[in-house]
Amino acid sequence: MKLIYWSSLFLIFYTYIGYPLLLYVAQLFSKQKKCSRQDRELPKVTLLISAYNEEKSIGKKIVNTLELDYPPELLEIIAISDGSTDQTDHIIQTFADRGVILKRYDGRIGKTACLNRTIPLTTGAIIVFSDANAFYPKHALRALVARFASEDTGFVTGYTRYTGDGDSGSLSSVGLYTKLEVWTKKLEGALGSCISADGAIFAIRKSLYIPLQDHDINDLVIPSKILSQGYRGLLAKDAFCIENAARSSEDEFARQVRITSRTLRAIFGHRSLINPFKYPLVSLALISHKLIRFLVPFLLVFAFVSNVYLVFAQFEPLYLGTWLAQMGFYILAFIDPKHLTPYGMLRISEICRTFVMVNWAIVHGWIKYFQSETYTTWKPTR
């Protein structure tokens, strides 16, 4: 029981805290490559905007893209409509005189299937993936492209900054998770390669694109296929997009379930990348950053049950203290926020609640994975 308890506790802290700290210490002793595109010609870029019934945001997104600081003659803008039934297509067509191309696919075939059909038709050497509700600052495109100065760079990812509040204060604490993700990806890229991308803002070399299965999660499978070709992925710390996080807790929960199920399918579908003899750094990142994190809800159960056993079997002060700490954590996660007047306690409660919600969603994601749920299409919550 002691072995189960301490092993579970170690793995939980390792995936969230230990692994990033390990990367941080390692990069202090590594020689990092400096990437710059000074005195180099800018490549032609194709920016893809994926949309399904996005009439409320697609116009603003296209205007935002047209205003990016990148030579217009080197920027191809393609808006992909996955069988939209509202005014999305019409709005896109109003920008035809400004060079925006509409690619419509009937039948709701899914985002990934749309990408498979569209990418062979593009003219850019660099492909940028974006969403209809992801708005870029003017410098974002140049920040992404600059990281392709190294010939061994296959993909470059940015990250998302969320604004607004949903119907639950716990949504704001997702920002802590996002910051941890950005920091981890930055450290992974400095040491070798980050293993995934942000689906709302990432770029690849078109020549490295390999068609996906329709149910694949593109922001993990595309990077995985690029890594398997011997290239690396980097985080561009100056490249970000802005999205409104005004979704309900139920919507956020459903999103986490979908992400978990599709990510598990991607990991086990590319299990060769977990081979430490063939891909030492990539396998370390996949196991530490993804796989163990998806085991955390089960580790939490092991840690709690073994802790209870140790309290009643030996009644050592150490295990009594850790059991009380766990109980306090879960009480804060489930207590009604109106009973927490000090802001500090409310903030801690939000973090605990979000952590429990995410891990409960992971459990449901495992169930959906074993039920062979593919999530080829889904309805946006915005």
BALOBA-1460 file (C-alpha; in Angstrom, 3 decimals):
// residues 382
<rec num="1" residu="m" x="0.000" y="0.000" z="0.000"/>
<rec num="2" residu="k" x="2.887" y="2.341" z="0.718"/>
<rec num="3" residu="l" x="4.318" y="1.583" z="-2.710"/>
<rec num="4" residu="i" x="0.958" y="2.252" z="-4.375"/>
<rec num="5" residu="y" x="0.477" y="5.473" z="-2.405"/>
<rec num="6" residu="w" x="3.883" y="7.018" z="-3.007"/>
<rec num="7" residu="s" x="4.064" y="5.862" z="-6.641"/>
<rec num="8" residu="s" x="0.663" y="7.394" z="-7.387"/>
<rec num="9" residu="l" x="1.571" y="10.626" z="-5.638"/>
<rec num="10" residu="f" x="4.908" y="10.806" z="-7.436"/>
<rec num="11" residu="l" x="3.382" y="10.330" z="-10.901"/>
<rec num="12" residu="i" x="0.674" y="12.947" z="-10.262"/>
<rec num="13" residu="f" x="3.195" y="15.568" z="-9.218"/>
<rec num="14" residu="y" x="5.660" y="14.472" z="-11.897"/>
<rec num="15" residu="t" x="3.359" y="15.034" z="-14.873"/>
<rec num="16" residu="y" x="2.211" y="18.482" z="-13.714"/>
<rec num="17" residu="i" x="5.257" y="19.821" z="-11.870"/>
<rec num="18" residu="g" x="8.213" y="17.432" z="-11.985"/>
<rec num="19" residu="y" x="8.352" y="17.051" z="-15.770"/>
<rec num="20" residu="p" x="8.321" y="20.823" z="-16.499"/>
<rec num="21" residu="l" x="10.960" y="21.341" z="-13.798"/>
<rec num="22" residu="l" x="13.057" y="18.537" z="-15.295"/>
<rec num="23" residu="l" x="12.866" y="20.265" z="-18.689"/>
<rec num="24" residu="y" x="13.758" y="23.600" z="-17.118"/>
<rec num="25" residu="v" x="16.863" y="22.231" z="-15.413"/>
<rec num="26" residu="a" x="17.917" y="20.360" z="-18.565"/>
<rec num="27" residu="q" x="17.612" y="23.429" z="-20.796"/>
<rec num="28" residu="l" x="19.913" y="25.366" z="-18.464"/>
<rec num="29" residu="f" x="22.711" y="23.060" z="-19.585"/>
<rec num="30" residu="s" x="21.751" y="22.806" z="-23.239"/>
<rec num="31" residu="k" x="22.795" y="24.938" z="-26.186"/>
<rec num="32" residu="q" x="19.686" y="26.377" z="-27.754"/>
<rec num="33" residu="k" x="19.465" y="27.208" z="-31.422"/>
<rec num="34" residu="k" x="18.589" y="30.768" z="-32.281"/>
<rec num="35" residu="c" x="16.117" y="31.077" z="-35.125"/>
<rec num="36" residu="s" x="15.879" y="34.239" z="-37.171"/>
<rec num="37" residu="r" x="14.690" y="35.079" z="-40.629"/>
<rec num="38" residu="q" x="16.801" y="38.183" z="-41.038"/>
<rec num="39" residu="d" x="18.007" y="38.684" z="-44.605"/>
<rec num="40" residu="r" x="15.865" y="35.773" z="-45.769"/>
<rec num="41" residu="e" x="12.930" y="35.944" z="-48.148"/>
<rec num="42" residu="l" x="9.516" y="35.415" z="-46.651"/>
<rec num="43" residu="p" x="7.789" y="32.261" z="-47.902"/>
<rec num="44" residu="k" x="4.308" y="32.171" z="-49.343"/>
<rec num="45" residu="v" x="1.793" y="31.240" z="-46.674"/>
<rec num="46" residu="t" x="-1.653" y="29.683" z="-46.940"/>
<rec num="47" residu="l" x="-3.866" y="30.411" z="-43.944"/>
<rec num="48" residu="l" x="-6.779" y="27.990" z="-43.534"/>
<rec num="49" residu="i" x="-9.859" y="29.030" z="-41.561"/>
<rec num="50" residu="s" x="-12.050" y="26.079" z="-40.576"/>
<rec num="51" residu="a" x="-15.708" y="26.915" z="-40.041"/>
<rec num="52" residu="y" x="-19.086" y="25.352" z="-39.466"/>
<rec num="53" residu="n" x="-22.058" y="27.703" z="-38.947"/>
<rec num="54" residu="e" x="-19.834" y="30.589" z="-37.869"/>
<rec num="55" residu="e" x="-21.920" y="33.485" z="-39.213"/>
<rec num="56" residu="k" x="-21.391" y="35.473" z="-36.009"/>
<rec num="57" residu="s" x="-17.603" y="35.445" z="-36.193"/>
<rec num="58" residu="i" x="-16.410" y="34.535" z="-39.701"/>
<rec num="59" residu="g" x="-16.605" y="38.083" z="-41.050"/>
<rec num="60" residu="k" x="-14.570" y="39.478" z="-38.154"/>
<rec num="61" residu="k" x="-12.073" y="36.638" z="-38.533"/>
<rec num="62" residu="i" x="-11.506" y="37.328" z="-42.232"/>
<rec num="63" residu="v" x="-11.064" y="41.069" z="-41.604"/>
<rec num="64" residu="n" x="-8.609" y="40.209" z="-38.819"/>
<rec num="65" residu="t" x="-6.655" y="37.967" z="-41.216"/>
<rec num="66" residu="l" x="-6.558" y="40.583" z="-43.982"/>
<rec num="67" residu="e" x="-5.063" y="43.068" z="-41.506"/>
<rec num="68" residu="l" x="-2.137" y="40.815" z="-40.535"/>
<rec num="69" residu="d" x="1.351" y="42.224" z="-41.020"/>
<rec num="70" residu="y" x="2.341" y="40.021" z="-43.949"/>
<rec num="71" residu="p" x="2.763" y="40.868" z="-47.652"/>
<rec num="72" residu="p" x="-0.664" y="40.344" z="-49.299"/>
<rec num="73" residu="e" x="0.921" y="38.827" z="-52.397"/>
<rec num="74" residu="l" x="2.480" y="36.134" z="-50.182"/>
<rec num="75" residu="l" x="-0.671" y="35.331" z="-48.223"/>
<rec num="76" residu="e" x="-3.355" y="32.995" z="-49.527"/>
<rec num="77" residu="i" x="-6.522" y="32.947" z="-47.394"/>
<rec num="78" residu="i" x="-8.856" y="29.966" z="-47.696"/>
<rec num="79" residu="a" x="-12.018" y="29.672" z="-45.615"/>
<rec num="80" residu="i" x="-13.258" y="26.082" z="-45.354"/>
<rec num="81" residu="s" x="-16.967" y="25.547" z="-44.777"/>
<rec num="82" residu="d" x="-17.904" y="22.087" z="-43.542"/>
<rec num="83" residu="g" x="-21.463" y="22.047" z="-44.850"/>
<rec num="84" residu="s" x="-22.544" y="25.239" z="-43.070"/>
<rec num="85" residu="t" x="-26.304" y="25.812" z="-43.122"/>
<rec num="86" residu="d" x="-26.379" y="29.451" z="-41.974"/>
<rec num="87" residu="q" x="-24.941" y="32.591" z="-43.655"/>
<rec num="88" residu="t" x="-21.291" y="31.535" z="-43.237"/>
<rec num="89" residu="d" x="-20.698" y="30.807" z="-46.934"/>
<rec num="90" residu="h" x="-22.403" y="34.009" z="-48.077"/>
<rec num="91" residu="i" x="-20.297" y="36.129" z="-45.733"/>
<rec num="92" residu="i" x="-17.096" y="34.473" z="-46.961"/>
<rec num="93" residu="q" x="-18.081" y="35.137" z="-50.585"/>
<rec num="94" residu="t" x="-18.401" y="38.870" z="-49.906"/>
<rec num="95" residu="f" x="-14.604" y="38.909" z="-49.463"/>
<rec num="96" residu="a" x="-13.902" y="37.234" z="-52.815"/>
<rec num="97" residu="d" x="-12.817" y="40.545" z="-54.357"/>
<rec num="98" residu="r" x="-10.089" y="40.741" z="-51.697"/>
<rec num="99" residu="g" x="-8.695" y="37.334" z="-52.608"/>
<rec num="100" residu="v" x="-10.406" y="35.196" z="-49.967"/>
<rec num="101" residu="i" x="-11.218" y="31.725" z="-51.320"/>
<rec num="102" residu="l" x="-14.207" y="29.675" z="-50.201"/>
<rec num="103" residu="k" x="-13.920" y="25.891" z="-50.130"/>
<rec num="104" residu="r" x="-17.253" y="24.306" z="-49.264"/>
<rec num="105" residu="y" x="-17.773" y="20.614" z="-48.613"/>
<rec num="106" residu="d" x="-21.303" y="19.265" z="-48.339"/>
<rec num="107" residu="g" x="-22.454" y="16.569" z="-45.986"/>
<rec num="108" residu="r" x="-20.687" y="17.542" z="-42.719"/>
<rec num="109" residu="i" x="-17.621" y="15.414" z="-43.363"/>
<rec num="110" residu="g" x="-15.620" y="16.839" z="-40.439"/>
<rec num="111" residu="k" x="-12.761" y="19.289" z="-40.028"/>
<rec num="112" residu="t" x="-9.974" y="16.803" z="-40.705"/>
<rec num="113" residu="a" x="-11.612" y="15.473" z="-43.881"/>
<rec num="114" residu="c" x="-11.975" y="19.056" z="-45.108"/>
<rec num="115" residu="l" x="-8.269" y="19.677" z="-44.496"/>
<rec num="116" residu="n" x="-7.324" y="16.520" z="-46.404"/>
<rec num="117" residu="r" x="-9.221" y="17.769" z="-49.436"/>
<rec num="118" residu="t" x="-8.076" y="21.386" z="-49.244"/>
<rec num="119" residu="i" x="-4.344" y="21.233" z="-48.500"/>
<rec num="120" residu="p" x="-3.371" y="19.661" z="-51.886"/>
<rec num="121" residu="l" x="-5.023" y="22.673" z="-53.564"/>
<rec num="122" residu="t" x="-3.056" y="25.299" z="-51.639"/>
<rec num="123" residu="t" x="-0.131" y="27.273" z="-53.070"/>
<rec num="124" residu="g" x="1.767" y="28.235" z="-49.911"/>
<rec num="125" residu="a" x="4.983" y="26.580" z="-48.790"/>
<rec num="126" residu="i" x="3.804" y="27.102" z="-45.210"/>
<rec num="127" residu="i" x="0.299" y="26.098" z="-44.118"/>
<rec num="128" residu="v" x="-1.254" y="27.872" z="-41.117"/>
<rec num="129" residu="f" x="-4.257" y="26.305" z="-39.349"/>
<rec num="130" residu="s" x="-6.789" y="28.545" z="-37.665"/>
<rec num="131" residu="d" x="-10.399" y="28.637" z="-36.452"/>
<rec num="132" residu="a" x="-13.188" y="31.094" z="-37.120"/>
<rec num="133" residu="n" x="-13.178" y="32.402" z="-33.538"/>
<rec num="134" residu="a" x="-9.392" y="32.687" z="-33.123"/>
<rec num="135" residu="f" x="-8.214" y="36.251" z="-33.639"/>
<rec num="136" residu="y" x="-4.528" y="36.991" z="-34.317"/>
<rec num="137" residu="p" x="-2.529" y="40.088" z="-33.374"/>
<rec num="138" residu="k" x="-0.915" y="41.675" z="-36.418"/>
<rec num="139" residu="h" x="2.544" y="40.222" z="-35.767"/>
<rec num="140" residu="a" x="1.402" y="36.619" z="-35.170"/>
<rec num="141" residu="l" x="1.974" y="35.316" z="-38.696"/>
<rec num="142" residu="r" x="5.522" y="36.673" z="-38.921"/>
<rec num="143" residu="a" x="6.256" y="35.201" z="-35.483"/>
<rec num="144" residu="l" x="5.198" y="31.753" z="-36.684"/>
<rec num="145" residu="v" x="7.097" y="31.964" z="-39.974"/>
<rec num="146" residu="a" x="10.296" y="33.176" z="-38.302"/>
<rec num="147" residu="r" x="10.720" y="29.858" z="-36.508"/>
<rec num="148" residu="f" x="11.003" y="27.999" z="-39.820"/>
<rec num="149" residu="a" x="14.484" y="29.468" z="-40.334"/>
<rec num="150" residu="s" x="15.921" y="26.162" z="-39.124"/>
<rec num="151" residu="e" x="15.639" y="23.561" z="-41.857"/>
<rec num="152" residu="d" x="14.849" y="20.817" z="-39.338"/>
<rec num="153" residu="t" x="11.758" y="22.642" z="-38.087"/>
<rec num="154" residu="g" x="8.655" y="20.885" z="-39.360"/>
<rec num="155" residu="f" x="5.906" y="22.625" z="-37.409"/>
<rec num="156" residu="v" x="5.557" y="25.727" z="-35.251"/>
<rec num="157" residu="t" x="2.770" y="26.307" z="-32.753"/>
<rec num="158" residu="g" x="1.453" y="29.359" z="-31.000"/>
<rec num="159" residu="y" x="-0.987" y="29.356" z="-28.100"/>
<rec num="160" residu="t" x="-4.410" y="30.693" z="-27.144"/>
<rec num="161" residu="r" x="-5.197" y="33.469" z="-24.715"/>
<rec num="162" residu="y" x="-8.754" y="33.308" z="-23.386"/>
<rec num="163" residu="t" x="-10.914" y="36.307" z="-22.543"/>
<rec num="164" residu="g" x="-14.328" y="36.589" z="-20.980"/>
<rec num="165" residu="d" x="-16.040" y="34.439" z="-18.356"/>
<rec num="166" residu="g" x="-18.457" y="31.571" z="-18.648"/>
<rec num="167" residu="d" x="-21.298" y="30.817" z="-16.265"/>
<rec num="168" residu="s" x="-18.845" y="29.331" z="-13.777"/>
<rec num="169" residu="g" x="-15.962" y="31.119" z="-12.120"/>
<rec num="170" residu="s" x="-13.942" y="27.914" z="-12.327"/>
<rec num="171" residu="l" x="-13.432" y="28.496" z="-16.044"/>
<rec num="172" residu="s" x="-11.002" y="31.318" z="-15.299"/>
<rec num="173" residu="s" x="-8.630" y="28.895" z="-13.587"/>
<rec num="174" residu="v" x="-8.185" y="27.074" z="-16.910"/>
<rec num="175" residu="g" x="-5.766" y="29.940" z="-17.617"/>
<rec num="176" residu="l" x="-3.299" y="28.401" z="-15.160"/>
<rec num="177" residu="y" x="-3.386" y="25.163" z="-17.126"/>
<rec num="178" residu="t" x="-2.823" y="27.090" z="-20.361"/>
<rec num="179" residu="k" x="0.208" y="28.883" z="-18.921"/>
<rec num="180" residu="l" x="1.660" y="25.567" z="-17.752"/>
<rec num="181" residu="e" x="1.098" y="24.092" z="-21.229"/>
<rec num="182" residu="v" x="2.819" y="27.028" z="-22.950"/>
<rec num="183" residu="w" x="5.800" y="26.849" z="-20.591"/>
<rec num="184" residu="t" x="6.106" y="23.084" z="-21.064"/>
<rec num="185" residu="k" x="5.953" y="23.315" z="-24.876"/>
<rec num="186" residu="k" x="8.564" y="26.064" z="-24.864"/>
<rec num="187" residu="l" x="10.935" y="23.925" z="-22.809"/>
<rec num="188" residu="e" x="10.279" y="20.843" z="-24.960"/>
<rec num="189" residu="g" x="11.108" y="22.815" z="-28.095"/>
<rec num="190" residu="a" x="14.293" y="24.177" z="-26.546"/>
<rec num="191" residu="l" x="15.527" y="20.662" z="-25.793"/>
<rec num="192" residu="g" x="14.321" y="18.880" z="-28.893"/>
<rec num="193" residu="s" x="10.739" y="19.175" z="-30.001"/>
<rec num="194" residu="c" x="7.322" y="19.859" z="-28.590"/>
<rec num="195" residu="i" x="4.902" y="17.051" z="-29.387"/>
<rec num="196" residu="s" x="1.612" y="18.807" z="-30.057"/>
<rec num="197" residu="a" x="0.206" y="22.060" z="-31.343"/>
<rec num="198" residu="d" x="-2.595" y="24.498" z="-30.628"/>
<rec num="199" residu="g" x="-5.261" y="23.790" z="-33.233"/>
<rec num="200" residu="a" x="-6.228" y="27.462" z="-33.467"/>
<rec num="201" residu="i" x="-2.729" y="28.701" z="-34.347"/>
<rec num="202" residu="f" x="-0.034" y="26.451" z="-35.753"/>
<rec num="203" residu="a" x="1.907" y="26.134" z="-38.991"/>
<rec num="204" residu="i" x="3.629" y="23.338" z="-40.915"/>
<rec num="205" residu="r" x="5.744" y="22.875" z="-44.011"/>
<rec num="206" residu="k" x="3.266" y="21.823" z="-46.694"/>
<rec num="207" residu="s" x="5.739" y="19.279" z="-48.070"/>
<rec num="208" residu="l" x="5.508" y="17.321" z="-44.785"/>
<rec num="209" residu="y" x="1.730" y="16.984" z="-44.689"/>
<rec num="210" residu="i" x="0.473" y="13.411" z="-44.767"/>
<rec num="211" residu="p" x="-3.301" y="12.912" z="-45.150"/>
<rec num="212" residu="l" x="-5.047" y="11.956" z="-41.931"/>
<rec num="213" residu="q" x="-7.922" y="9.681" z="-41.096"/>
<rec num="214" residu="d" x="-11.172" y="11.597" z="-40.846"/>
<rec num="215" residu="h" x="-11.429" y="11.048" z="-37.077"/>
<rec num="216" residu="d" x="-7.844" y="12.155" z="-36.312"/>
<rec num="217" residu="i" x="-7.266" y="15.137" z="-34.015"/>
<rec num="218" residu="n" x="-5.226" y="17.315" z="-36.334"/>
<rec num="219" residu="d" x="-3.275" y="19.335" z="-33.744"/>
<rec num="220" residu="l" x="-1.671" y="16.138" z="-32.384"/>
<rec num="221" residu="v" x="-1.638" y="13.739" z="-35.331"/>
<rec num="222" residu="i" x="-0.162" y="16.232" z="-37.813"/>
<rec num="223" residu="p" x="2.752" y="16.991" z="-35.430"/>
<rec num="224" residu="s" x="3.169" y="13.254" z="-34.765"/>
<rec num="225" residu="k" x="3.494" y="12.496" z="-38.475"/>
<rec num="226" residu="i" x="5.983" y="15.337" z="-38.878"/>
<rec num="227" residu="l" x="8.057" y="14.098" z="-35.925"/>
<rec num="228" residu="s" x="8.094" y="10.592" z="-37.418"/>
<rec num="229" residu="q" x="9.726" y="12.088" z="-40.541"/>
<rec num="230" residu="g" x="12.659" y="13.338" z="-38.467"/>
<rec num="231" residu="y" x="11.641" y="16.980" z="-38.087"/>
<rec num="232" residu="r" x="11.003" y="18.932" z="-34.894"/>
<rec num="233" residu="g" x="8.302" y="21.197" z="-33.527"/>
<rec num="234" residu="l" x="8.777" y="24.548" z="-31.804"/>
<rec num="235" residu="l" x="6.698" y="27.012" z="-29.828"/>
<rec num="236" residu="a" x="6.745" y="30.607" z="-31.064"/>
<rec num="237" residu="k" x="6.318" y="32.465" z="-27.778"/>
<rec num="238" residu="d" x="5.263" y="35.673" z="-29.555"/>
<rec num="239" residu="a" x="2.567" y="33.946" z="-31.620"/>
<rec num="240" residu="f" x="-0.802" y="33.738" z="-29.945"/>
<rec num="241" residu="c" x="-4.474" y="34.085" z="-30.747"/>
<rec num="242" residu="i" x="-7.339" y="35.407" z="-28.677"/>
<rec num="243" residu="e" x="-10.556" y="33.484" z="-28.083"/>
<rec num="244" residu="n" x="-13.623" y="34.220" z="-25.998"/>
<rec num="245" residu="a" x="-13.900" y="31.617" z="-23.242"/>
<rec num="246" residu="a" x="-17.554" y="32.437" z="-22.536"/>
<rec num="247" residu="r" x="-18.729" y="28.814" z="-22.400"/>
<rec num="248" residu="s" x="-20.567" y="26.967" z="-19.678"/>
<rec num="249" residu="s" x="-19.017" y="24.359" z="-17.418"/>
<rec num="250" residu="e" x="-21.020" y="21.704" z="-19.271"/>
<rec num="251" residu="d" x="-19.582" y="22.828" z="-22.604"/>
<rec num="252" residu="e" x="-16.058" y="22.866" z="-21.200"/>
<rec num="253" residu="f" x="-16.571" y="19.388" z="-19.751"/>
<rec num="254" residu="a" x="-17.761" y="18.052" z="-23.126"/>
<rec num="255" residu="r" x="-14.765" y="19.641" z="-24.829"/>
<rec num="256" residu="q" x="-12.350" y="17.973" z="-22.409"/>
<rec num="257" residu="v" x="-14.040" y="14.587" z="-22.946"/>
<rec num="258" residu="r" x="-13.707" y="14.985" z="-26.715"/>
<rec num="259" residu="i" x="-10.063" y="16.071" z="-26.498"/>
<rec num="260" residu="t" x="-9.168" y="13.137" z="-24.236"/>
<rec num="261" residu="s" x="-10.835" y="10.512" z="-26.428"/>
<rec num="262" residu="r" x="-9.303" y="11.832" z="-29.656"/>
<rec num="263" residu="t" x="-5.853" y="12.303" z="-28.103"/>
<rec num="264" residu="l" x="-5.815" y="8.739" z="-26.752"/>
<rec num="265" residu="r" x="-6.735" y="7.470" z="-30.221"/>
<rec num="266" residu="a" x="-3.881" y="9.524" z="-31.693"/>
<rec num="267" residu="i" x="-1.313" y="8.297" z="-29.147"/>
<rec num="268" residu="f" x="-2.154" y="4.622" z="-29.542"/>
<rec num="269" residu="g" x="-2.417" y="5.052" z="-33.293"/>
<rec num="270" residu="h" x="1.179" y="6.345" z="-33.378"/>
<rec num="271" residu="r" x="2.582" y="4.176" z="-30.592"/>
<rec num="272" residu="s" x="5.923" y="3.878" z="-32.398"/>
<rec num="273" residu="l" x="6.687" y="7.388" z="-31.143"/>
<rec num="274" residu="i" x="6.668" y="6.005" z="-27.584"/>
<rec num="275" residu="n" x="9.683" y="3.840" z="-28.434"/>
<rec num="276" residu="p" x="12.530" y="5.408" z="-26.368"/>
<rec num="277" residu="f" x="15.210" y="3.709" z="-28.472"/>
<rec num="278" residu="k" x="13.977" y="5.273" z="-31.713"/>
<rec num="279" residu="y" x="12.596" y="8.585" z="-30.423"/>
<rec num="280" residu="p" x="14.172" y="9.181" z="-26.988"/>
<rec num="281" residu="l" x="13.080" y="12.790" z="-26.414"/>
<rec num="282" residu="v" x="9.740" y="12.485" z="-28.189"/>
<rec num="283" residu="s" x="8.816" y="9.344" z="-26.259"/>
<rec num="284" residu="l" x="9.752" y="11.033" z="-22.979"/>
<rec num="285" residu="a" x="7.528" y="13.976" z="-23.863"/>
<rec num="286" residu="l" x="4.587" y="11.843" z="-24.989"/>
<rec num="287" residu="i" x="4.680" y="9.667" z="-21.895"/>
<rec num="288" residu="s" x="5.328" y="12.487" z="-19.420"/>
<rec num="289" residu="h" x="3.220" y="15.229" z="-20.978"/>
<rec num="290" residu="k" x="0.273" y="13.236" z="-22.333"/>
<rec num="291" residu="l" x="-0.016" y="9.595" z="-21.304"/>
<rec num="292" residu="i" x="0.647" y="9.929" z="-17.558"/>
<rec num="293" residu="r" x="-1.632" y="12.976" z="-17.430"/>
<rec num="294" residu="f" x="-4.471" y="10.842" z="-18.776"/>
<rec num="295" residu="l" x="-3.795" y="8.341" z="-15.983"/>
<rec num="296" residu="v" x="-4.049" y="10.977" z="-13.232"/>
<rec num="297" residu="p" x="-7.733" y="10.375" z="-12.328"/>
<rec num="298" residu="f" x="-6.968" y="6.715" z="-11.659"/>
<rec num="299" residu="l" x="-3.829" y="7.636" z="-9.740"/>
<rec num="300" residu="l" x="-5.918" y="9.991" z="-7.605"/>
<rec num="301" residu="v" x="-8.180" y="7.084" z="-6.663"/>
<rec num="302" residu="f" x="-5.189" y="4.850" z="-5.865"/>
<rec num="303" residu="a" x="-3.626" y="7.603" z="-3.751"/>
<rec num="304" residu="f" x="-6.820" y="8.205" z="-1.780"/>
<rec num="305" residu="v" x="-7.730" y="4.562" z="-1.157"/>
<rec num="306" residu="s" x="-4.187" y="3.548" z="-0.174"/>
<rec num="307" residu="n" x="-3.952" y="6.618" z="2.066"/>
<rec num="308" residu="v" x="-7.158" y="5.626" z="3.894"/>
<rec num="309" residu="y" x="-5.814" y="2.097" z="4.373"/>
<rec num="310" residu="l" x="-2.510" y="3.406" z="5.763"/>
<rec num="311" residu="v" x="-4.314" y="5.722" z="8.193"/>
<rec num="312" residu="f" x="-6.356" y="2.906" z="9.747"/>
<rec num="313" residu="a" x="-3.655" y="0.239" z="9.455"/>
<rec num="314" residu="q" x="-0.775" y="2.169" z="11.016"/>
<rec num="315" residu="f" x="-2.180" y="5.545" z="12.116"/>
<rec num="316" residu="e" x="1.087" y="7.344" z="11.460"/>
<rec num="317" residu="p" x="0.852" y="11.166" z="11.716"/>
<rec num="318" residu="l" x="2.309" y="11.520" z="8.196"/>
<rec num="319" residu="y" x="-0.478" y="9.535" z="6.530"/>
<rec num="320" residu="l" x="-3.142" y="11.154" z="8.692"/>
<rec num="321" residu="g" x="-1.875" y="14.544" z="7.555"/>
<rec num="322" residu="t" x="-1.847" y="13.612" z="3.864"/>
<rec num="323" residu="w" x="-5.347" y="12.120" z="4.161"/>
<rec num="324" residu="l" x="-6.649" y="15.323" z="5.755"/>
<rec num="325" residu="a" x="-4.943" y="17.317" z="2.988"/>
<rec num="326" residu="q" x="-6.701" y="15.228" z="0.342"/>
<rec num="327" residu="m" x="-10.040" y="15.611" z="2.107"/>
<rec num="328" residu="g" x="-9.518" y="19.370" z="2.293"/>
<rec num="329" residu="f" x="-8.736" y="19.484" z="-1.424"/>
<rec num="330" residu="y" x="-11.948" y="17.686" z="-2.405"/>
<rec num="331" residu="i" x="-14.049" y="19.700" z="0.047"/>
<rec num="332" residu="l" x="-12.775" y="22.906" z="-1.581"/>
<rec num="333" residu="a" x="-13.560" y="21.423" z="-5.001"/>
<rec num="334" residu="f" x="-17.200" y="20.709" z="-4.169"/>
<rec num="335" residu="i" x="-18.097" y="23.443" z="-1.695"/>
<rec num="336" residu="d" x="-20.575" y="26.083" z="-2.823"/>
<rec num="337" residu="p" x="-18.539" y="29.187" z="-3.869"/>
<rec num="338" residu="k" x="-20.998" y="31.517" z="-2.064"/>
<rec num="339" residu="h" x="-19.682" y="30.142" z="1.242"/>
<rec num="340" residu="l" x="-16.134" y="31.316" z="0.404"/>
<rec num="341" residu="t" x="-15.979" y="35.056" z="0.919"/>
<rec num="342" residu="p" x="-12.180" y="35.651" z="1.011"/>
<rec num="343" residu="y" x="-10.978" y="35.999" z="-2.601"/>
<rec num="344" residu="g" x="-7.915" y="33.830" z="-1.921"/>
<rec num="345" residu="m" x="-10.009" y="30.886" z="-0.749"/>
<rec num="346" residu="l" x="-12.429" y="31.336" z="-3.646"/>
<rec num="347" residu="r" x="-9.540" y="31.274" z="-6.106"/>
<rec num="348" residu="i" x="-8.100" y="28.105" z="-4.542"/>
<rec num="349" residu="s" x="-11.552" y="26.521" z="-4.660"/>
<rec num="350" residu="e" x="-11.867" y="27.353" z="-8.372"/>
<rec num="351" residu="i" x="-8.517" y="25.688" z="-9.081"/>
<rec num="352" residu="c" x="-9.495" y="22.562" z="-7.126"/>
<rec num="353" residu="r" x="-12.891" y="22.408" z="-8.849"/>
<rec num="354" residu="t" x="-11.373" y="22.776" z="-12.308"/>
<rec num="355" residu="f" x="-8.778" y="20.099" z="-11.579"/>
<rec num="356" residu="v" x="-11.474" y="17.644" z="-10.475"/>
<rec num="357" residu="m" x="-13.681" y="18.546" z="-13.451"/>
<rec num="358" residu="v" x="-10.866" y="18.011" z="-15.944"/>
<rec num="359" residu="n" x="-9.940" y="14.643" z="-14.468"/>
<rec num="360" residu="w" x="-13.567" y="13.505" z="-14.350"/>
<rec num="361" residu="a" x="-13.770" y="14.457" z="-18.033"/>
<rec num="362" residu="i" x="-10.649" y="12.367" z="-18.674"/>
<rec num="363" residu="v" x="-12.423" y="9.331" z="-17.193"/>
<rec num="364" residu="h" x="-15.327" y="9.902" z="-19.569"/>
<rec num="365" residu="g" x="-12.813" y="10.360" z="-22.391"/>
<rec num="366" residu="w" x="-11.371" y="6.901" z="-21.690"/>
<rec num="367" residu="i" x="-14.897" y="5.460" z="-21.773"/>
<rec num="368" residu="k" x="-15.594" y="7.150" z="-25.120"/>
<rec num="369" residu="y" x="-12.271" y="5.855" z="-26.445"/>
<rec num="370" residu="f" x="-13.120" y="2.249" z="-25.529"/>
<rec num="371" residu="q" x="-16.575" y="2.770" z="-27.031"/>
<rec num="372" residu="s" x="-14.809" y="3.751" z="-30.294"/>
<rec num="373" residu="e" x="-16.349" y="7.229" z="-30.332"/>
<rec num="374" residu="t" x="-14.435" y="9.126" z="-33.057"/>
<rec num="375" residu="y" x="-15.885" y="12.672" z="-32.815"/>
<rec num="376" residu="t" x="-15.397" y="13.187" z="-36.551"/>
<rec num="377" residu="t" x="-17.837" y="16.111" z="-36.348"/>
<rec num="378" residu="w" x="-19.304" y="18.138" z="-33.491"/>
<rec num="379" residu="k" x="-21.249" y="21.332" z="-32.991"/>
<rec num="380" residu="p" x="-19.252" y="24.379" z="-31.805"/>
<rec num="381" residu="t" x="-20.415" y="25.616" z="-28.385"/>
<rec num="382" residu="r" x="-20.017" y="29.289" z="-29.220"/>
